[in-house]
Amino acid sequence: MTKKEIIKIVISVLIAALTALAAGLGLSSCNVTRTVTTRSEAWQKGDTSVVIQTKTIESYDASKKGL
């Protein structure tokens, strides 16, 4: 192998290692929020109406430990 080929291989390995490190640090945490809304309407006589609405919000935070 020539000196240029060896330099190219070393640079490729360094770039791969840095990419893996950046991906590992970037994917170390996440946040998820889910909202569920349920609505029920029941019309009664005249202009009176009944609306029942419930809303549930769930949140989950995760982070990678041991870095």
Stockholm file with secondary structure:
# STOCKHOLM 1.0

chainA/1-67         MTKKEIIKIVISVLIAALTALAAGLGLSSCNVTRTVTTRSEAWQKGDTSVVIQTKTIESYDASKKGL
#=GR chainA/1-67 SS CCHHHHHHHHHHHHHHHHHHHHHHHHTSEEEEEEEEEEEEEEECSTTCEEEEEEEEEEEEEEECCCC
#=GC SS_cons        CCHHHHHHHHHHHHHHHHHHHHHHHHTSEEEEEEEEEEEEEEECSTTCEEEEEEEEEEEEEEECCCC
//
